[in-house]
Amino acid sequence: MASCQDFLMGFPTKVQLIQRKKPDDYQFYINFPAALADALDFTKGEPVEWSIIDKQHIMLTRELRAESVAEVKKKILKS
């Protein structure tokens, strides 16, 4: 029987730091690979939430979204 680990695929990326003129004005960025966004059907501007699991793991959760009209039509045509 295959485990979850057998299906994991990594997308290495680097944490970037944007430092502004004020010493306490900075922000970290993590790029989200396009292949991953495409596989998960993300859309531009879609709201997500980061949660801290521990110092080694974070979780990205997306809000529930209503099905698009195209998805509903596909389901109806399959019936």
C-alpha positions as CSV (number, residue, x, y, z in Angstrom):
1,M,0.0,0.0,0.0
2,A,1.3,3.4,-0.9
3,S,1.8,6.0,1.7
4,C,1.2,9.8,1.5
5,Q,5.0,10.3,1.3
6,D,5.1,8.3,-1.9
7,F,3.1,11.0,-3.7
8,L,4.8,14.1,-2.3
9,M,6.6,16.3,-4.8
10,G,8.7,19.2,-3.7
11,F,8.9,22.7,-5.2
12,P,12.1,24.3,-3.8
13,T,11.9,28.1,-3.4
14,K,13.7,30.8,-1.4
15,V,12.4,33.2,1.2
16,Q,13.0,36.8,0.0
17,L,13.3,39.9,2.1
18,I,12.1,43.3,1.0
19,Q,13.8,46.0,3.1
20,R,12.5,49.5,2.9
21,K,14.0,52.8,4.1
22,K,12.8,52.6,7.7
23,P,14.7,49.9,9.7
24,D,11.5,48.3,11.0
25,D,9.7,48.4,7.7
26,Y,10.4,45.1,6.0
27,Q,8.4,42.2,4.5
28,F,9.2,38.6,3.6
29,Y,8.0,37.0,0.4
30,I,7.7,33.4,-0.7
31,N,7.0,32.7,-4.3
32,F,4.3,30.2,-5.1
33,P,5.4,28.0,-8.1
34,A,3.1,28.3,-11.1
35,A,3.0,24.6,-11.6
36,L,1.6,24.2,-8.1
37,A,-0.9,27.0,-8.5
38,D,-2.1,25.5,-11.8
39,A,-2.5,22.0,-10.3
40,L,-4.6,23.5,-7.5
41,D,-6.6,25.8,-9.8
42,F,-5.7,29.0,-7.9
43,T,-6.9,32.3,-9.3
44,K,-5.3,35.7,-9.1
45,G,-6.2,37.5,-5.9
46,E,-7.7,34.4,-4.3
47,P,-7.6,34.8,-0.5
48,V,-5.5,32.3,1.5
49,E,-4.4,32.0,5.1
50,W,-1.1,30.9,6.6
51,S,-1.1,28.9,9.8
52,I,1.9,28.0,11.9
53,I,2.1,24.3,12.7
54,D,5.5,24.4,14.3
55,K,8.9,26.0,13.4
56,Q,9.4,23.4,10.6
57,H,5.9,23.5,9.1
58,I,3.4,26.1,7.9
59,M,0.0,25.4,6.3
60,L,-1.6,27.4,3.6
61,T,-5.4,27.2,3.6
62,R,-7.7,28.6,0.9
63,E,-11.2,29.8,1.6
64,L,-14.0,27.7,0.3
65,R,-15.2,29.1,-3.0
66,A,-18.4,28.6,-4.9
67,E,-18.2,26.4,-8.0
68,S,-17.8,28.3,-11.2
69,V,-20.6,28.1,-13.7
70,A,-18.4,26.0,-16.0
71,E,-17.9,23.4,-13.3
72,V,-21.6,23.2,-12.6
73,K,-22.3,22.8,-16.4
74,K,-19.8,20.0,-16.7
75,K,-21.4,18.1,-13.8
76,I,-24.9,18.5,-15.4
77,L,-23.7,17.3,-18.8
78,K,-22.0,14.2,-17.3
79,S,-25.3,13.2,-15.6
